[in-house]
Amino acid sequence: MFEPTENEEAAPTQIDRRGFFRGAAALTVGGFGAAVEVATPDAQTARAAPELADAADHLEKQTESAMRWIGRDPADWVRPRAGVDHNVVVVGGGQSGLSIGYLLRRKGVGKVTVIDRAAPGETGIWRTIARMHQLRTPKTMGGPELGNAALSFRAWYETLHGTASFDALDRIARTDWADYLDWFQRVTGTMVRYRTRLVEIEPQGDLLKLHLESDGVPRVETARKVVLANGYAGAGGPNVPEFIRALPPDLWTHTTGNIPFEALAGKVVGVVGAGSSAFDAAAVALENGAAEVHMFSRRAYIDYPAPPSPQAPPPLDRGYPNVSELAYELPDTVRWRNFLLGDRRVASVPLDSIMRAVEFDDFHIHLNSNLSDVARASNGKVSGKVGSKSFQFDHLIAATGYRIDLAAQPELARVHEAIALWRDKYKPSAGDESAAGAAHPYLGAGFEFLPRNAAGAEYLRNIHCFNLAAALSYGVPVGDVPSVVDQPRLVAAIARDLYVEGIDTAAHERFINAPLTAPSAAPYERAVAT
Ligand SMILES: Cc1cc2nc3c(=O)[nH]c(=O)nc-3n(C[C@H](O)[C@H](O)[C@H](O)COP(=O)(O)OP(=O)(O)OC[C@H]3O[C@@H](n4cnc5c(N)ncnc54)[C@H](O)[C@@H]3O)c2cc1C
C-alpha cells in the first residue's frame, strides 16, 4: 500500500520574503541556463523594501482570514475501496495540477495525490521554458483562485505592491506569476510528490495500476482515477518537423528544450516558426550575444493583437469569455470548425515580444519562407535554402509548437489504441478535413477518455485528460489560464463517479427499513396533552 514518501512536499511553509522581493528588482529571462537582466516595469519597483515587508505580513494575515472564512475543508466522504492506494492521482504539479488538487480537497475527495517528475521549483513552465517577460493573457483574467478572490493574483499582487502598481501593469510579469503560483500552493497547502514520474498506466479491471519512478526508484501504485495535468507536451510532445529531427541532435533544439543560449554568443541562429515562443527564443539568443538570428515563417505576415477597445465585440473564435466552460456543449461541427479556425489562423504574437527581438539590427524575419534542403554541412553547420537563397546556421531552434499524438506518449503505451479519437467519432465535410484535429481524443463531459469500441476498455473513463489534447473537445487550449474555469466541471465529474461507485444499495435499504426507535420524551414530557 502507498505510504507518503519523503519527496511529498508543499511549497515552503514559511513566508520567504526574499521570494516576494524577487521580481521587484529585476526579471530573469531565459530557460535553464540563460539569465539576462532586463528592466522591469516601473510599477514593480513602486514599494521600498520595508514597506514590502509590511505588505507581506498584511498579506499573510489577510490570507489567513480568507481561509478561515471559507471554512474548513470538508471531511473525506468518498467510500474507500479496499486494496486501492489512491482515489485520484493528479499527474503534474504545474498550475493545473495544483488547482485541481486543491479543488478536489475542497470537494471532500480524499486520498488524492499530486505527482510531478520535476524537482521543487522546476515544475510547470514559468521558470524553465517560458522565456517571455510577461504573460500573454490579460492581467485581470481569473486564475486558480476560482472565485475565492483573496487567493487571486490580483489580491496577492495588490496587497504586496499596491493598487496603483497593479493598475500600472501592462500584463503579469512571468516571474511574478511563478512566485504567485508558489504562494498559491503554500497557502492552499497543496502537497506535491516531486521527482515522481508516471511511467506507464496499466489497466487492471476498472482500476489503474500506475508504474512510477520516484527519485529513480520504480514503484507501483493503484488509483481509481488519474488526471493527466501534464502540460502542453503531455499528449504527443513537441512537434518537430522531420527535416529538423534528421539533423544531429547537437545542431538543433525545440523551444521546449534546454536551448544553449550562452553558447550561441557570436553565432548565427536559425529559428523555424514565427509564433510567440519563436520571438521569445530569438530575443533571448540576441540578448545573449548571437551574431545573427534568422526567423523563417511560411506565412505572409506576423499577426499581433489589436489594442484593446472597450467597444470591441468578443473575438468570434473565443465565444463569450465568461461562459467558455460551456463550449463543450457545442455541436461537434461547431467545435471542429472552431479548431480549424484556430489552426488555420496566423498565431497572434504579443507586440512586446515582437519588439523585444526587432530592436536588434541582427534580427531578420523571412516571410513566405519555407526552409528546405536542411542538412548538416561539411563545415559542421546547418545548411538550408529558401528558394535560391542559401543559409548556414550554427544552431537551429525549432519553434514549431506541439503535436497531439497519443501513441507517442509513453504513459499511454498500453491504452492509447483503445481511446476514441475525433477521427472515430466525427466525419468532417469535404474541405474541412484536418489530420491534426482527427488525432485529438474525443473526450467525455468530465474530460475522460472514451472507449473507441462499443464494448470493453471501460477503465478509460477513469483517465481524465486535462492537457492540450482536450483543446478540440473543450474549445480552449486546456492548461492555459482561461481553461481553469473548466476545472470545476472536471472535479464534479470525478466526484460524481466516485459517489456513484460507492453507493451501497443494500446498506441503504437496510438503513431505510430499520425500525424507528423513539428517543426519550423527557425534554417535552410535561407538555404532552393527556
Ligand atoms: C512558452 C509558453 C508560454 C505560455 N504562456 C501562456 C500565457 O501567457 N498565458 C496562458 O494562459 N497560457 C500560457 N501558456 C499555456 C499554459 O498556461 C502553460 O503551458 C501552463 O504551464 C500550463 O499549465 P499546466 O499545469 O497545465 O502544465 P505545465 O505547467 O506544463 O505542468 C505540467 C507538469 O507535469 C509534469 N509532468 C509531465 N509529465 C509527467 C509525468 N509523466 N509524470 C509526472 N509529472 C509529469 C511536468 O514536470 C510539469 O511540471 C504558455 C505555454 C507555453 C509553452
Ligand as a Chemical Component Dictionary entry (heavy atoms), coordinates in Angstrom:
data_LIG
# 
_chem_comp.id                   LIG 
_chem_comp.type                 NON-POLYMER 
_chem_comp.pdbx_formal_charge   0 
_chem_comp.three_letter_code    LIG 
# 
loop_
_chem_comp_atom.comp_id 
_chem_comp_atom.atom_id 
_chem_comp_atom.alt_atom_id 
_chem_comp_atom.type_symbol 
_chem_comp_atom.charge 
_chem_comp_atom.model_Cartn_x 
_chem_comp_atom.model_Cartn_y 
_chem_comp_atom.model_Cartn_z 
_chem_comp_atom.pdbx_ordinal 
LIG C1  C1  C 0 6.108  29.079 -23.676 1  
LIG C2  C2  C 0 4.693  29.089 -23.200 2  
LIG C3  C3  C 0 4.106  30.272 -22.803 3  
LIG C4  C4  C 0 2.787  30.289 -22.357 4  
LIG N1  N1  N 0 2.227  31.462 -21.987 5  
LIG C5  C5  C 0 0.949  31.478 -21.555 6  
LIG C6  C6  C 0 0.326  32.687 -21.139 7  
LIG O1  O1  O 0 0.934  33.722 -21.155 8  
LIG N2  N2  N 0 -0.948 32.642 -20.695 9  
LIG C7  C7  C 0 -1.645 31.476 -20.644 10 
LIG O2  O2  O 0 -2.806 31.468 -20.248 11 
LIG N3  N3  N 0 -1.079 30.326 -21.050 12 
LIG C8  C8  C 0 0.185  30.298 -21.493 13 
LIG N4  N4  N 0 0.742  29.107 -21.863 14 
LIG C9  C9  C 0 -0.070 27.897 -21.806 15 
LIG C10 C10 C 0 -0.232 27.313 -20.382 16 
LIG O3  O3  O 0 -0.661 28.292 -19.484 17 
LIG C11 C11 C 0 1.067  26.761 -19.855 18 
LIG O4  O4  O 0 1.522  25.758 -20.688 19 
LIG C12 C12 C 0 0.922  26.218 -18.422 20 
LIG O5  O5  O 0 2.189  25.876 -17.965 21 
LIG C13 C13 C 0 0.013  25.002 -18.370 22 
LIG O6  O6  O 0 -0.035 24.557 -17.040 23 
LIG P1  P1  P 0 -0.202 23.003 -16.707 24 
LIG O7  O7  O 0 -0.150 22.883 -15.253 25 
LIG O8  O8  O 0 -1.402 22.505 -17.417 26 
LIG O9  O9  O 0 1.051  22.312 -17.401 27 
LIG P2  P2  P 0 2.587  22.541 -17.088 28 
LIG O10 O10 O 0 2.816  23.856 -16.488 29 
LIG O11 O11 O 0 3.329  22.208 -18.324 30 
LIG O12 O12 O 0 2.898  21.467 -15.971 31 
LIG C14 C14 C 0 2.864  20.107 -16.273 32 
LIG C15 C15 C 0 3.655  19.382 -15.218 33 
LIG O13 O13 O 0 3.525  17.985 -15.444 34 
LIG C16 C16 C 0 4.747  17.362 -15.141 35 
LIG N5  N5  N 0 4.781  16.085 -15.859 36 
LIG C17 C17 C 0 4.705  15.874 -17.176 37 
LIG N6  N6  N 0 4.732  14.569 -17.452 38 
LIG C18 C18 C 0 4.819  13.927 -16.264 39 
LIG C19 C19 C 0 4.883  12.562 -15.884 40 
LIG N7  N7  N 0 4.862  11.583 -16.786 41 
LIG N8  N8  N 0 4.953  12.269 -14.581 42 
LIG C20 C20 C 0 4.972  13.245 -13.631 43 
LIG N9  N9  N 0 4.931  14.561 -13.940 44 
LIG C21 C21 C 0 4.841  14.891 -15.241 45 
LIG C22 C22 C 0 5.799  18.345 -15.593 46 
LIG O14 O14 O 0 7.022  18.167 -14.914 47 
LIG C23 C23 C 0 5.136  19.680 -15.262 48 
LIG O15 O15 O 0 5.565  20.212 -14.027 49 
LIG C24 C24 C 0 2.052  29.078 -22.320 50 
LIG C25 C25 C 0 2.648  27.889 -22.728 51 
LIG C26 C26 C 0 3.955  27.890 -23.156 52 
LIG C27 C27 C 0 4.556  26.572 -23.570 53 
# 
loop_
_chem_comp_bond.comp_id 
_chem_comp_bond.atom_id_1 
_chem_comp_bond.atom_id_2 
_chem_comp_bond.value_order 
_chem_comp_bond.pdbx_ordinal 
LIG C1  C2  SING 1  
LIG C2  C3  SING 2  
LIG C2  C26 DOUB 3  
LIG C3  C4  DOUB 4  
LIG C4  N1  SING 5  
LIG C4  C24 SING 6  
LIG N1  C5  DOUB 7  
LIG C5  C6  SING 8  
LIG C5  C8  SING 9  
LIG C6  O1  DOUB 10 
LIG C6  N2  SING 11 
LIG N2  C7  SING 12 
LIG C7  O2  DOUB 13 
LIG C7  N3  SING 14 
LIG N3  C8  DOUB 15 
LIG C8  N4  SING 16 
LIG N4  C9  SING 17 
LIG N4  C24 SING 18 
LIG C9  C10 SING 19 
LIG C10 O3  SING 20 
LIG C10 C11 SING 21 
LIG C11 O4  SING 22 
LIG C11 C12 SING 23 
LIG C12 O5  SING 24 
LIG C12 C13 SING 25 
LIG C13 O6  SING 26 
LIG O6  P1  SING 27 
LIG P1  O7  DOUB 28 
LIG P1  O8  SING 29 
LIG P1  O9  SING 30 
LIG O9  P2  SING 31 
LIG P2  O10 DOUB 32 
LIG P2  O11 SING 33 
LIG P2  O12 SING 34 
LIG O12 C14 SING 35 
LIG C14 C15 SING 36 
LIG C15 O13 SING 37 
LIG C15 C23 SING 38 
LIG O13 C16 SING 39 
LIG C16 N5  SING 40 
LIG C16 C22 SING 41 
LIG N5  C17 SING 42 
LIG N5  C21 SING 43 
LIG C17 N6  DOUB 44 
LIG N6  C18 SING 45 
LIG C18 C19 SING 46 
LIG C18 C21 DOUB 47 
LIG C19 N7  SING 48 
LIG C19 N8  DOUB 49 
LIG N8  C20 SING 50 
LIG C20 N9  DOUB 51 
LIG N9  C21 SING 52 
LIG C22 O14 SING 53 
LIG C22 C23 SING 54 
LIG C23 O15 SING 55 
LIG C24 C25 DOUB 56 
LIG C25 C26 SING 57 
LIG C26 C27 SING 58 
# 
